[in-house]
Amino acid sequence: MRNTFIKSLIEQARLNDTIVLIVGDLGYSVVEPFAEEFPDRFYNAGICEQNMASMSAGLASQGFHVFIYSIANFPTFRSAAQIRNDICYHNLPVTIVAVGGGLSYGSLGYSHHAIQDIALMRLFPEMTLLTPGDPAQTEKCLDYAILNPSPTYLRIKKSGEPTYTKSNDALIDGKWIEIVKPKNKSIFLSISGGLKYAINATNSIEKYKDFGVYSCPVWSSKSKPDQEEFLSKFDEVITIEDHLIDGGFGSWLRESIVDLNLHLRLKNKGLSHDIIGKVGSEEYLNNIGGLNF
């Protein structure tokens, strides 16, 4: 996904001279093509993520659309106060690009495990979350961020992800995308790395073979009221995400319907607390965390 992101950002930057990229002294082997083509719109803020966030707010206040890029936990948790006060409070066009969502950097340990980032970022009411499940959705999420200049959080995986999405439609905040057509009224609803596990379940587990698979790549506090319409079409919905079960997408969806009288079975599948402190490959940790069925 990160290669798709930088390729798409370069294409957009050729058309839009307000696009700026700031990195936190990483991303090399990925970001160089942007830096080489747009040296006046590329900055390395160093290992100082708080300053990177405030710097992005300053540039955005002067008419730029700024993308800040780092490994997921660093531009989020380390910069929470600056995101809240500098970016969101002023509703500025800054896109926080978090590479390595979930356990993509599993072997680097807990400091690099992005398993609470969604819970943090969705607390900011001005923030729109962009959680693509494959490279095709990554490109569309970037389009969305540019067409809707505001605080956005783009959570991408590391590399090598297959493409499942066939629709070429523009993304809408809160709208679900059909990936696999359901044969009954039961579906998986995924974000980010959860899409892979939803697909795997329908392909390999008998009781899920008739399930549909949907994805929600764009969502925010503003699109909570829209969820009733989608949920009312189904009898069973299982959300799946590579994030702790606490405070993630599944929690957001439950908050969306807490005062409604919908008759459906809603289950949430995410990572358990068992993975905290564990080190290993992404697949190994996701298995421990319970994403495999």
C-alpha positions as semicolon CSV with decimal commas, in nm:
position;residue;x (nm);y (nm);z (nm)
1;M;0,000;0,000;0,000
2;R;0,282;0,244;0,075
3;N;0,411;0,218;-0,283
4;T;0,060;0,279;-0,414
5;F;0,033;0,579;-0,184
6;I;0,355;0,748;-0,297
7;K;0,285;0,676;-0,666
8;S;-0,064;0,826;-0,636
9;L;0,062;1,123;-0,434
10;I;0,318;1,205;-0,704
11;E;0,046;1,192;-0,970
12;Q;-0,171;1,426;-0,763
13;A;0,119;1,661;-0,689
14;R;0,179;1,707;-1,061
15;L;-0,173;1,846;-1,086
16;N;-0,187;2,030;-0,754
17;D;0,103;2,250;-0,648
18;T;-0,032;2,290;-0,294
19;I;0,055;1,930;-0,200
20;V;0,344;1,902;0,047
21;L;0,499;1,589;0,199
22;I;0,677;1,588;0,537
23;V;0,848;1,278;0,677
24;G;0,984;1,203;1,021
25;D;1,328;1,085;0,908
26;L;1,201;0,758;0,762
27;G;1,027;0,620;0,458
28;Y;1,344;0,600;0,257
29;S;1,325;0,354;-0,032
30;V;0,964;0,477;-0,064
31;V;0,955;0,859;-0,059
32;E;1,260;0,942;-0,273
33;P;1,068;0,971;-0,601
34;F;0,852;1,246;-0,449
35;A;1,154;1,424;-0,299
36;E;1,339;1,413;-0,631
37;E;1,050;1,545;-0,838
38;F;0,927;1,806;-0,586
39;P;1,229;1,912;-0,376
40;D;1,060;2,240;-0,277
41;R;0,758;2,054;-0,142
42;F;0,937;1,784;0,056
43;Y;1,066;1,824;0,411
44;N;1,235;1,592;0,658
45;A;1,130;1,709;1,004
46;G;1,366;1,469;1,174
47;I;1,280;1,246;1,467
48;C;1,046;1,505;1,613
49;E;0,690;1,408;1,537
50;Q;0,530;1,678;1,751
51;N;0,715;1,944;1,555
52;M;0,618;1,770;1,230
53;A;0,249;1,798;1,320
54;S;0,276;2,166;1,416
55;M;0,481;2,239;1,106
56;S;0,211;2,077;0,892
57;A;-0,053;2,294;1,058
58;G;0,147;2,607;0,984
59;L;0,185;2,519;0,617
60;A;-0,180;2,416;0,590
61;S;-0,288;2,750;0,735
62;Q;-0,109;2,914;0,441
63;G;-0,299;2,720;0,175
64;F;-0,109;2,393;0,143
65;H;-0,250;2,043;0,172
66;V;0,011;1,871;0,386
67;F;0,077;1,498;0,413
68;I;0,284;1,384;0,709
69;Y;0,425;1,033;0,686
70;S;0,567;0,800;0,948
71;I;0,531;0,455;1,105
72;A;0,183;0,448;1,252
73;N;0,236;0,503;1,625
74;F;0,479;0,793;1,586
75;P;0,267;1,057;1,407
76;T;-0,034;0,968;1,624
77;F;0,043;0,895;1,989
78;R;0,357;1,108;2,004
79;S;0,174;1,400;1,842
80;A;-0,172;1,375;1,998
81;A;-0,171;1,722;2,156
82;Q;-0,053;1,887;1,833
83;I;-0,312;1,697;1,628
84;R;-0,586;1,806;1,868
85;N;-0,485;2,171;1,913
86;D;-0,301;2,265;1,593
87;I;-0,463;2,054;1,320
88;C;-0,814;1,955;1,428
89;Y;-0,912;2,261;1,630
90;H;-0,843;2,477;1,322
91;N;-0,989;2,217;1,083
92;L;-0,682;2,228;0,861
93;P;-0,614;2,021;0,546
94;V;-0,355;1,786;0,693
95;T;-0,348;1,415;0,611
96;I;-0,166;1,201;0,865
97;V;-0,031;0,900;0,677
98;A;0,037;0,609;0,912
99;V;0,228;0,328;0,746
100;G;0,229;-0,013;0,912
101;G;-0,125;-0,020;1,048
102;G;-0,204;-0,311;1,275
103;L;0,087;-0,550;1,319
104;S;0,265;-0,484;0,990
105;Y;0,585;-0,418;1,187
106;G;0,523;-0,708;1,422
107;S;0,886;-0,812;1,449
108;L;0,993;-0,464;1,570
109;G;0,801;-0,496;1,894
110;Y;0,526;-0,317;2,082
111;S;0,660;0,033;2,008
112;H;0,577;-0,031;1,641
113;H;0,245;-0,215;1,685
114;A;-0,037;0,014;1,571
115;I;-0,325;-0,152;1,753
116;Q;-0,474;0,144;1,943
117;D;-0,432;0,416;1,681
118;I;-0,791;0,410;1,554
119;A;-0,927;0,446;1,907
120;L;-0,717;0,760;1,948
121;M;-0,777;0,921;1,611
122;R;-1,153;0,877;1,607
123;L;-1,179;1,073;1,932
124;F;-1,116;1,392;1,734
125;P;-1,457;1,490;1,589
126;E;-1,299;1,681;1,299
127;M;-1,099;1,376;1,186
128;T;-1,205;1,149;0,899
129;L;-1,054;0,802;0,908
130;L;-0,932;0,646;0,584
131;T;-0,877;0,273;0,637
132;P;-0,819;0,103;0,301
133;G;-0,812;-0,275;0,287
134;D;-0,609;-0,306;-0,033
135;P;-0,403;-0,096;-0,279
136;A;-0,706;-0,002;-0,492
137;Q;-0,879;0,145;-0,189
138;T;-0,556;0,322;-0,091
139;E;-0,560;0,515;-0,417
140;K;-0,926;0,604;-0,374
141;C;-0,869;0,714;-0,014
142;L;-0,597;0,950;-0,133
143;D;-0,840;1,092;-0,389
144;Y;-1,094;1,142;-0,111
145;A;-0,844;1,326;0,109
146;I;-0,753;1,566;-0,168
147;L;-1,113;1,629;-0,273
148;N;-1,215;1,686;0,089
149;P;-0,937;1,898;0,241
150;S;-0,970;1,861;0,617
151;P;-0,804;1,663;0,896
152;T;-0,775;1,304;0,773
153;Y;-0,602;0,992;0,898
154;L;-0,482;0,753;0,628
155;R;-0,390;0,415;0,779
156;I;-0,205;0,193;0,534
157;K;-0,033;-0,141;0,553
158;K;0,330;-0,200;0,467
159;S;0,364;-0,390;0,138
160;G;0,259;-0,691;-0,064
161;E;-0,116;-0,669;-0,003
162;P;-0,340;-0,823;-0,273
163;T;-0,615;-0,621;-0,439
164;Y;-0,972;-0,733;-0,379
165;T;-1,172;-0,422;-0,471
166;K;-1,323;-0,409;-0,818
167;S;-1,542;-0,101;-0,789
168;N;-1,397;0,218;-0,933
169;D;-1,656;0,444;-0,770
170;A;-1,549;0,743;-0,566
171;L;-1,557;0,686;-0,191
172;I;-1,821;0,844;0,035
173;D;-1,786;0,896;0,409
174;G;-1,952;0,605;0,588
175;K;-2,054;0,415;0,274
176;W;-1,986;0,042;0,256
177;I;-1,824;-0,113;-0,053
178;E;-1,931;-0,459;-0,166
179;I;-1,629;-0,687;-0,219
180;V;-1,804;-1,028;-0,225
181;K;-2,177;-1,044;-0,295
182;P;-2,366;-1,219;-0,012
183;K;-2,576;-1,528;-0,081
184;N;-2,784;-1,465;0,229
185;K;-2,829;-1,177;0,474
186;S;-2,503;-1,234;0,660
187;I;-2,185;-1,036;0,593
188;F;-1,841;-0,945;0,714
189;L;-1,775;-0,571;0,737
190;S;-1,405;-0,493;0,739
191;I;-1,155;-0,213;0,757
192;S;-0,783;-0,209;0,690
193;G;-0,611;-0,549;0,730
194;G;-0,938;-0,712;0,836
195;L;-1,041;-0,739;0,471
196;K;-0,792;-1,019;0,407
197;Y;-0,926;-1,226;0,697
198;A;-1,286;-1,176;0,591
199;I;-1,204;-1,298;0,240
200;N;-1,012;-1,596;0,382
201;A;-1,306;-1,694;0,603
202;T;-1,557;-1,698;0,316
203;N;-1,316;-1,901;0,102
204;S;-1,212;-2,163;0,357
205;I;-1,475;-2,203;0,633
206;E;-1,798;-2,384;0,554
207;K;-2,028;-2,184;0,782
208;Y;-1,915;-1,857;0,622
209;K;-1,922;-1,966;0,257
210;D;-2,245;-1,776;0,187
211;F;-2,139;-1,459;0,369
212;G;-2,080;-1,142;0,177
213;V;-1,779;-0,920;0,238
214;Y;-1,802;-0,543;0,263
215;S;-1,544;-0,279;0,340
216;C;-1,578;0,069;0,491
217;P;-1,271;0,263;0,380
218;V;-1,395;0,610;0,487
219;W;-1,574;0,684;0,813
220;S;-1,604;0,953;1,076
221;S;-1,821;1,077;1,359
222;K;-2,027;1,260;1,096
223;S;-2,131;0,938;0,919
224;K;-2,262;0,754;1,224
225;P;-2,627;0,839;1,139
226;D;-2,587;0,672;0,797
227;Q;-2,511;0,329;0,940
228;E;-2,873;0,241;1,020
229;E;-2,956;0,231;0,649
230;F;-2,678;-0,017;0,571
231;L;-2,727;-0,237;0,877
232;S;-3,102;-0,266;0,822
233;K;-3,040;-0,470;0,506
234;F;-2,881;-0,762;0,692
235;D;-2,960;-1,014;0,965
236;E;-2,600;-1,073;1,075
237;V;-2,295;-0,846;1,055
238;I;-1,948;-0,941;1,179
239;T;-1,701;-0,652;1,187
240;I;-1,335;-0,745;1,152
241;E;-1,029;-0,524;1,199
242;D;-0,657;-0,546;1,281
243;H;-0,693;-0,328;1,590
244;L;-0,766;-0,402;1,952
245;I;-1,133;-0,483;2,005
246;D;-1,145;-0,184;2,242
247;G;-1,234;0,147;2,079
248;G;-1,199;0,039;1,718
249;F;-1,430;0,030;1,417
250;G;-1,663;-0,225;1,575
251;S;-1,707;0,000;1,877
252;W;-1,778;0,295;1,646
253;L;-2,046;0,096;1,465
254;R;-2,212;-0,004;1,792
255;E;-2,212;0,359;1,902
256;S;-2,384;0,446;1,574
257;I;-2,687;0,233;1,651
258;V;-2,704;0,229;2,031
259;D;-3,036;0,418;2,038
260;L;-3,192;0,232;1,746
261;N;-3,415;-0,074;1,750
262;L;-3,245;-0,282;1,484
263;H;-3,307;-0,655;1,480
264;L;-2,977;-0,808;1,377
265;R;-2,686;-1,001;1,520
266;L;-2,386;-0,770;1,541
267;K;-2,052;-0,923;1,639
268;N;-1,714;-0,756;1,661
269;K;-1,389;-0,933;1,578
270;G;-1,060;-0,764;1,650
271;L;-0,732;-0,827;1,825
272;S;-0,733;-0,956;2,181
273;H;-0,511;-0,831;2,461
274;D;-0,305;-1,152;2,426
275;I;-0,082;-0,991;2,165
276;I;0,038;-0,706;2,386
277;G;0,408;-0,748;2,445
278;K;0,444;-1,031;2,192
279;V;0,694;-1,007;1,906
280;G;0,682;-1,191;1,575
281;S;0,557;-1,178;1,220
282;E;0,228;-1,010;1,141
283;E;0,062;-1,343;1,060
284;Y;0,190;-1,502;1,382
285;L;0,065;-1,215;1,596
286;N;-0,272;-1,193;1,421
287;N;-0,320;-1,563;1,488
288;I;-0,246;-1,512;1,858
289;G;-0,476;-1,210;1,858
290;G;-0,764;-1,407;1,714
291;L;-0,811;-1,270;1,363
292;N;-0,800;-1,616;1,212
293;F;-1,124;-1,810;1,257
